[in-house]
Structures are given as C-alpha cells and as structure tokens.
Amino acid sequence: MFTLVRSRVRTAALALSAVAALAFGTTVSTGAAAAPAPAKQGPTSVAYIEVNNNSMLNAGKYTLAGGGGNVFDVAVIFAANINYDTSTKTAYLYFNENVQRVLDNAATEIRPLQQRGIKVVLSVLGNHQGAGFANFTSQQAASAFAKQMSDAVDKYGLDGIDFDDEYAEYGNNGTAQPNDSSFVHLVTALRTNMPNKIISLYNIGPAAQRLSYGGVNVSSKFDYAWNPYYGTWQVPGIALPKSKLSPAAVEIGRTSQSTVASLARRTVSEGYGVYLTYNLDGTDRSADISAFTRELYGSDAVYRP
C-alpha cells in the first residue's frame, strides 16, 4: 500500500477576495533565444515548483558536472486552478497572485529557463469549488475550458499544460459528479488546440481513471504521465511507452537520498524515460539532486545561485 507523502501548498485560497477570470490578450513571443545548455543523455527530469514560496528560476540553477547539461528538462508552475463561477455555472481558469506574478513577468521568470532549453509547463489544479476536469456535462463546456488553457499557453509563451485532478471536491456548489465523457472531451479539445505543446498527467483523481469514452482513448494524446506519490514507485496506468512514464516520484529535501538514488537506479534499469521531482526550493539542494543525477546521468549536480 502506497503512502501519500506529498505536502503541497494549495495555490489559491478561497479566502482571496479578488477572484478574476483570465483576461486573454495577444500572444507573447519567447523572444531571441540564448544558447541552450549542452545536451545530455538519459531520462527527462521534471521539477514541480511551488510558486507561492519559490522561484521558477531555481530549475535553471542546476547543471551536470560532467558536460554542463541542465539537470531539469521540464519545470512545472504549480499551480493555476480550475474554479467555478456560481452565477454562470461555468468553470474558469484562475491564477492566484503568485502564479499571475510569474506569468506577468515571463521575461524574467520563464524565458531564461526556455532559453536554456528547459520547457515550462503550467499545472492546473482543483480548488474545492466543485469544478474539475471530470465533471463537464457537455462537449461544448469541456472545449470552452480547453480554450482557456490553450489561450493561456499562447498568451504567456508557455510550453504546455499539466493536469492534476485533486481538490476539486466534486458536488460542491451543486456541481455534477465525475462522468466518463468529460476528460476525454477536454483532452481531445486541448490537443487539437495545442498540437505541438506538452500535455502531461499527474496520475491521480477521477479524471486519470477516465481516459476512454465512446471508442476514443486519449492516452496517446499525453506526452508524459507520472506517479503522484512521493518516495514511491508506481507505474501510471496509462497506455504510453516507458519513455514517457515516471513510476518514480520524489520530494526534494524530504525523500531520503538513499530512496532518491534507488528510484533513479530502478528508472534506468527498467527502461523508463522520466524522473519526477517536487518542491524544488531556493536553497542549495545539490546533494539531494546528485543522489539521482549520478544514477540517471552518471554525474553529480552543480548548483549555481
């Protein structure tokens, strides 16, 4: 039996008095790219960053002692929310003040990572209001929310969307319970809108259990899926190749270095292509990170503040 060891800080407290939907504008260019870090061989490393407390730039502060490549390949902004408007009875994409700050300051918070070759993805999370990925009651409603997400990716020059179906509290505010069609319609619409962007799945919640409907299976529309239980090994139940899966999940600074190393060794020995980490903060975590980079890439990690 797996123990849920993650201790995520919820990104948008309901007590916030100013609740504003995303106002869409023109697409933000990623600008002139600086020279990316040298390429590396080995699994894709992912870092979730709690932007309520930490800077996205932390993902770019670690390189490999051997070769100088980036330790992290994907940095996830944790997190935007799927909120519910009780007057219109519709879901909308919401950014708390810290997520909005990162997005508004993309030139200094996001572009430096992208210029190094690190992809920046926006995670979307439930917010206790009853709205979730699994309870859209029509294809039209699912498609409308998919458009909000893809518009945000375009507007802020992001590299994709991550689905995390937690804290929705389905049924709150009179919302519907999960159904089989909702997530299939949502993912299908999002992939249509973003054919060349990342769509990833934090493999938890009702949505992750509802990947097929009406003869359509959306598994192949995801680029990655990962285990949501830190300090454990659990292969996501989705029909993706091993190269796109992370059965390993660790919380940096809380999962022991011996476990971090063991999970990384298993990732390599069993042929999986992704290694998931959570809660990268602003302190020097090179010892914790080296515990997995030695196994994944044959090199220690170097921290440069």
N, C-alpha and C positions, 0 to 999 in steps of 0.2 A: 504494500500500500504506500502510495506516494504522499509525502507531507508537503503542504503548500507553505513554502518558506519565504515567499516574497512579501515585501512590506512597502508596497507602492504608496506614495502620497497621491491622493486623488487630486486631479488637476483643477477642478472647478468646483469650489464650494457653493452650495445652493444659497448660502447667505449673501453672496455677492449681489448687491442691489442693482447694478447695471448689467442687464442681460441684453446683449446685442447680437443679432444675426450677422453673418459675414456679409460685408459690403464688397461686391466684386468690382474690380477696375481693370486696367489694362495689364497685359502680361508683362512680367518683369523679366528682363533679359539676364542671363547668367554672366554677361559681361565677358571681357577678354580673359581667357584662362591663362593662369600662370602654369609653369611647367609642373606636371604631376609628379608625385613621388615615384621612385623606381618600382617596377613590377615585382611581385613576389609569387612564389609557388605555394599552393596549399589551400585549405578551406577558406571560405568567406567568413570574416569575423564581423559580428554585429554588436553595436553598443546602444542600448536604450539610455537616454539621458533625461532625468527629471529636471525640466527647465524651471520649475518653481524654485529650485535650490541651486542648480548648477548650469554652467555654460556649455553650449553645444561645441565650443571651440576645444573642449577637453579631448574630443575624439581625434583631433589632429596633433595632439602633443606626444603621441607615442609612435616611434618608428622601430624597425628591427635593426639591432646592432649589426647583423650580417646583411648587407645590401641596402639598408636605408629605406625599405618599403614601409608603407603605412601598416600599422598593426590592424586598424579598423578599416573595413571596406564600406560599411553601411552604418550611418548614425541616425538614430530614430528620435525625433522630437516627441517627448512624452509629456502631455498629450492634449490634443483637441478633444472635444466632446460631441456626442450626439444628444442634443437637448430636445425638449418638447414644448411647443407653443400651445397652451391650453385654450387660447381663444380661437386659433385657426385649426387646431387639432392636427398639426403637422410637425414633423421632425425638422430640425435645422442644425447646421454645423456651428459650433460655438468655440471661441477661443478665450480662455481666461487672460488676465492682464500679462502674465508671463509668457504664454505662448504667443500672444499678439505682439509683445515686445520683440521676441525672436524674429517673427515674420516681418515686422515693420523694419527691422534692422538687418534684413537679409544680406546686405552688402558687407556687413562686418561679422555676422553671426553664422551665415550659411555659405556664402561664396568662397571664403577662404578654405573651407573643407572641400567643396566641389572642385576648386582649382587644384587641390592636391590629389584629386581622383576619388574622393570619398563621396558616396551617394548619401543624400539627406532625404529622409522619408518622414512623413507626418503620421503619427499614430492617432487613431480615433477611438475613443473610449466612452462607454455609457456613463450616465451622470445621475442615476437614482430617480429619473423623472418618468420612466416607463417607455421611453423611446429607445429602440435598439435595432440592430441590423436584421433581426429575425422576426420582426412583427409588422413590417409594412403589409398593408392589406390589399394593395394593388400594384401592378407593374408600374403604373404611372407614378405612384408615390415613391417607389424604390428608385426609379430613374431620376426623379427630381432631386433626391438626396445624393445620388451618384454624381449628378451635375454639380452640386455644391462642392463636393470633394475634388472633382477634376478641375473645376474653376479655381479652387484654392491652389492646387498644384501649379496651374498655369500662371496665376497672378503672382505667386511668390517664387517662382522658378525652382520648385521642388522636384525631387526625383521619384515620388510615388506616395502611396497610401498603405498604412498598416492597419488591419482590423483587429481590435481587442474587445471581444464581447463580454465585458464584465460590468457590473454595477448598473446595468440597465434597469433592474427591478421591474421587469415586465408586469403590466397590470396597473402600475401606479398611474394616477391621473386618468383612470378609465381607459388606458391603452389596452391593446389586444395582447393575447399570449402569443408565443412564437408559433409560426406556421412553416410549412415546408417550402413554400414558393419564394418567400421574402428575400432570403440571402442569395438565392440563385439569380433572381431578377436584379438585385443590387450589384452583385459582382459582374454579371454579364454586361450591364449598362456601363459600369466603371471601366471594364476592359475595352469596350467599344470606344469610350471617350479617351482612354489613355492606352493606345495600342503598344506604345514603346516605353511605358513607365513601369516601375516596380509596384506590384500588389503583393503584400505579404499577410500571413495569417498567424496571429498569436493563438495557438490551437486550444481554445477554451470557450466555454459557453454554448448556448443553444445554436448559434449561427454555425459554429465549427462542426456541429453534428448534422447539419442540414445542407449538404453540398450537392444534392441531386433533387431534381423535380421535373416532371413531365418529359422524361427522357433526356434531360440535359444535366450533365455533371460538370460543375465549374472548377474542379480540381486543377485542370490543366491551365486555367486562367491565372493561377497564382505563380509568382516567381519563387517564393520561399514560404516555408511553414516551420514553426519551431515549438518545442516543448515549453509550457508556461511555468513549470515547477522547478525553482532554482535549487541547485545542489543535487539534481536527479538526472536520470537517463530515461527518456520515454519517447519512442518513435511516434511522431504525429500521424494520426490516422487519416491520411490524405494520399491520393494516388499521384505522387510526384516522385521523380527519380531521387536517389540518395544524394545526388549532388545539390539538390535544392532543399534538403531537410537538415534540421538541427535537433537531434534527440538529446543533446547536451544543453543544459542551461545553468548558468552560474550567476551569483550576485557578487560583484567585485567588492572585496573587503569583508564579506560575510561568509561566503562559501570558503571552506578551508583550502589552502594551497594544494594540499595533497589530493583533495577531491577535484579541484580545478584541473590538476595535471592528469589525474586518472581519466576524467571525462574527455579530455583532449586526446589522450592516447587512444581511447576507445573510438573516438571520432575518426581518427586516421586508420586504425586497424580494421574497422568495419566499413570503411569507404564512404563515409558521409561527408558532405561538402560545405556544411555551415556550422559555426560555433557561436552560440548566443550568450551575450553578457548583458547584465542590467546594473544600473545605478553607478555609472562612471561619474565620479565627482572630481573636484579640483585639486585634490592632494596627489602627491606622488604615489601612484599605485603600481610602479614598475615591477615590484617584487611579485604582487598578485598576478599581474598581467604576464610576466615572464614565465609563470607557472604553466600557462597554456601555450604561449608562443614557442617555448622550447620544444613542446610536443608537436605543435601544428606546423611550425616553420623551421625548426632547428636553430633558433636564435633567441637570445634574450631581447627584452624590450627596453628601449631607451626613452626616458622622459625628458622633454624639453619644455619648461614652463613658458 
